[in-house]
Amino acid sequence: MSSQDLSKTEYQTNEMNTDFGWSFQNVLNNIDIGIIIVDTEHTRIDFCNPVSLEILQKRNRELTYAALTQVLLHGTSFDSIVQLGHSTHTVQHGSKLHGFSIYPISTCHYCILIRDITEKSRLESIAQAVNTMDNIGFIFSGIRHEIGNPLNSIKMTISVLRKNLRTFSKDVIRAYIERTADEVTRMEYLLKSLKNFSMFEKIDAGEHDLGVFLERYLELVKRDFERKGIEVEMTSIPYGVKVSIDPRALQQALLNIFANAADALAGRSRPSIHLQVQSNGSLAWLKIEDNGCGMTEIQQRQLFQPFSTTKDKGNGLGLVITQKLLAKMNASIEIRSTEAIGTVVRIALPLVTAADLPEPAEQ
């Protein structure tokens, strides 16, 4: 069926349903799913409902065929991507996450159904993070229990030494003491990590001015980072933007992120950390960008795995704790990094009221 035949059929169908006070075009224009029909032969868009323009952030701008393929397919043709039949995909567009399906309706026409799944994905991520943290909590409880065994061993060792101080040689006594000291040091380090993990079990989230919080936070860390030769800058402090947070928990989360950035900036030319706040619907996005050494793809996949670290003195719990703190505030974190270029951390904080902030730039 040609485009002309399609239009003719649509017109006749709309006319036929006008008596009932509705038409198929009315339905398509008011449905909450984005619907786009493209003509790949003439590389044009034959139909696009208003929801599609809103989802793709083209409400006041023209949506072209070239722009659509670039956003959804990154330049790949519709013909090649649907060779295996109906296909479903997910794509990141700026700060938005889109889910879309492509259905062939003729040799050169395709129907695209598109949804904004940013919030759905974020809430799923939070639920997964909370579930993961709960499971880790059980593991840590087991660790705490197991610490009792080496403690008993140490106690027995000390008891033996006390009774045999006069008979054991100095070398034997020294070996016992060193072995005991090593066990104590190891347990102290683990207990300290566990304490940091559980210190914010009860989050007291409330309405706070994000600008005031960031001003105080920058005053806290800026001087220390300047001593290390690291420049910390912020485009503008967003006073009056109210978010739902626990300031203590958010401060701890940011300290962990900044500590990681400082490690990544070691030895770099003109090291810097740049902060920016943007808004997107019901969220305020705090963007933290550094020009450090970056990470490999493998390192990025292991970011939130407990005890996974590349640092000599690290324990692999910093980002795990950060993710837990944010999840308990109904916030989320995402990290993107490019090796030898730097890392971008984006934290989504729930807005109490709409904020007059710039939209996140398309990436």
N, C-alpha and C positions, 0 to 999 in steps of 0.2 A: 504494500500500500504506500503510495507516495505521500509527501508532506501535504500536498494540496488535498488529497483524499482524506488525510487525517484531520485537517482543519475543517473540511466540509462536514465530515462526520461529527466532529465536536460541535460545530455550529448547529447542526440539526438536532443533536442530542440535547444541547442547552436549550434550544427553542422548545423541544418537546417537554422539558421539565419546568419551563418558566411558569406554567399554569399552577404548579405546586409551590411556587415561591422560592425555588432553589434551582441551581444548575450544578453540573459536575465541576465547572470552573469555580463556583462559589465554595464548594467543598475543598478543592485543591488549594485555594487561596487562604482558607481559614484553618486548615488542619495543622497540627503542631509538629509535623514532620516536614523537613525540607524536601521538595520534589523538583528535580531538574531533568529536562529532556534535551539531549544534545544530538546534533546531526554531525557525524564524523566526516561525512563526504564533503560537506560545505563548511566544515569547522565553525559551527555556530551553535548558539543556544536557542532552541525553539520554544522552550517554556521554562519559567523559573518562578516559583511562588514566593511571596514575601518572606516566609520563614527562612527560606534558603539564603536570602540576602542578609537577614539578621544573623544567622548562624555563621556565615562567612565574613561578617563584618563589612558588608558592601551595601549597607542600607541606603546610603546617600551617594553611592558611586556605582558606575556601570560594571556589571559582571561580564567579562568577556570570556570567550572560549579558551583563549590562551591562559588567562589568569586562573580559570577553573582547573585546567589540566595541571598547572604548576602547583596549585595549592593541594589538590587531592592526589595527583599522580606523580608529582615532581618531574613533569615533562614527558612521562610515559604515555603512550597512546591508549585510548579506551579499547581499541580493537585487540591489542596484545594482552591487556590485563584481564579480559573476560574470555580468553580462549578456552579456559577450563569450565566455562559455564557461569552461573550466577556466583558472584564473589562478594565477600564482605571484608572490609579493611578498616584500619584505624590510622589516623594521621594527626600529627601535632601541627597546629597552625597558630603561631605566636604562643600565647598562654592557654589557648583552647585545645581541647582534644575532641576530634570529630570521628564518629563512627559512620560509615556509609556503605551501602550495597549498590551494586551495578547490575541491571537487568537488560539484556538485549531485547528490543521490541521489533526490530526489523534488521535488515542487512547493514544499515548505517545509522540507526537510531538506538540510543540507550537511555534508559530511565535510571536516574540516580536518586536514591532515598538517603537522606543525610540527617543526622542528629548531633546535637551538642552533648557529648557524654563526659564533659570535664568534671562536673560535680559528682556524677555517678562514679567515675573512676577515682576521684579524690576520696569519697566516702568509703569505697571498697578498700582503698589503700589504708585509710585510717583503721577500718575494721580489721584488716589483715595485720596491721602493726600492733593493735591492741591485743589480738589473739597471740601473736608471736611473743609479745612482751609477757603475757600471762604464762605462756609455756616456759619462757626463760626464767620467770619467777620461781616456777616449780623446780627447775634445774638448780637454781641458786640455793633454794631451800635445802636441796640434797647436798650441795657443796658445803653449806654451813654445818650440816649434820656430820658429814664425813671429816670435817676438820677435827672432830673429837678424837679420831683414831691417832693422828700424829701427835696430838696433845698428850694422850696417854703414853705414847712411846717416849716423848720427851720427858715426861714425869718419871718414867721407869729408868731412863738413862741417867737422870740426875740422881735418882735414888741409889743406883749402882755406883756411880762416881763417889757419892758421899760415903758409902760404906767401904770403898776400896782406894781411897785417896793415898793411903800409906803403902799399898801394895802395887798399884798400877804405876808404870813408868810415865815419865813426862810426855813422851810421844803418844802413848795410848790415851792419856787424859786429854791431850791437845786434839787428837782426832775425834774423841767423843764430843768435846765442846764445839769444835768447828762444824761437825755434822748437825748438832742441835741448833746452833746459831743459823745455819743455812735454812733449816726447816722453819724456824721462827720468822726469819725475814720473808720467806715465801708465803707464809700464812698471813703476815701483816699486809703484804702487798695485795693479796686476794681479798682480804677483809675490807681494806680501804676501797677497793673497786666496788665491792658489793654495797658498801655504805653509800657511795656516790650514786649507785643505781637505784637504791630504795629511799633516798633522802626526800624525794618528792612524791611519795605514794599518795598523799592527799593534796590534790591540786585545788587551790582556791581561786578560780577564774572569776573575774569581775570586769566591769567597764573601766577602761583606763585610756588616757590620752597617749597615743602611740608616739607623738612628737616629744612629749615630756619624757617618756620612758627612754627613747633613743638619745635624747640630749644627755640624760644622766649616765646612760651606758657608755657613750662616747667619752664623756669626762673621766669615766672609770678606767678605760683601756687605752685611750689615745697616747698618754704620756709614756706608758710602758712600750708601746709599739714604736713610738718615735725614737726611744733609746736604742731599739734594734734596727733603726734606719728604715722602718716601714711607714709609709704614708697612709693614713686612714682619712678618707674624705667622704662627704655626703653631699649630694646635689642640693637638696633643701630639706629642712626638718619639717615634717608634716604636722604642725600643731593643729589641734582641733579634731583630728581623726580618732574616733573612739573605737577601740577593739576590745574583744573579750579575751583577756589573758590573765595569767598569774605572773606578775612581774619577776618574782624570784625564779620561777621555772624558765621563763623566756630568757632571763639573763644568763642562767646556767647553760641553756642550749646555745646561745650566741657565743659564750665563752669557749665552749667546745669547738664550735665552728671556726672561731678566730684563731684558736690554738692550732688547729689543723692548717689554716691558711698561713700562719707564721712559719710552721715547719716547711710548707711547700715553697715559701718565699726565700728560704735560706740560700744565700749565694746568688740570687737573681739580681739583675740590673734594674735599678729604680723600682724596688718592690712596693706594691701598693694594694690597698683594699678599698674598694669603692662600694658605697651603700646607696640604694635607691628604693623609694616606696612608690608602688603603683596600685591601682584599684581595678577590680574586675567583678562587677556585680556585687555580691555580698561578701567579697574577700578583699583584704589588703595584702598585697604581695611585697614582701621584703626581699630585695635582691642583693646578694653579697657576692661581689666579683673580685677575684684576685688574678694577678699575672704571674702566678707561681709555676712550678714544674709540671702541673697537671697530673693526670692519671691515665693508665692504660685501660682498655675495655675490661680486662680481667679484674683489675683493681676496683673498677666501678661496680662490677657485679657483686663484689664481696664487701661493699661498703658497710652494710647493715648486718653483717654476720658477726655474732659475738666472738671475741678473742681472735679475730682475723685482723692482723696489722702488719705493716711493713716497717714500723718504727722499732728501733733497738730497745727503747724503754717504754713502749706503748703496751697496753693490755687489750686493745681492740674493743673497748666498751664505750668510747666517747660518743660515737654517732648512734650507737644503740640506745644510750641514755638520752641523747638529743631527740631521737625519733619517739621514744616513749613519752618524754615530757610534752612534746608538741601534740601527740595523739591524745593525751589526756586533756588538752585544752581545745580539742576539736580542730586542731591545726595540722598541717602536713608539710613535708619537706621533699624537695626533689633536687638532685645534684647532677650537673652535666660538666664534663671535664674533657679537655683536649690536651694530650701529652705535649709538653714543652711550650704550651700557650697559656694555660690557666684553668681555673675552675669557677663555675657559677652555681651558687646555692640559692634556691628560691623557697621562701617560707610563706605559706598561705595562712593568714590569720583571720578569724571571723570578725567581720565589721559589725558594730552595734548599730550604726546608722550609715547611710550612703555617704561616700566621701568624694570631694571634688579633686580627684587625683588623675594623673595621666594614665591612659590605657597601656598595658604592657606592649612593647614593640614586637612586631612579627619577627620570628626567628627562622 
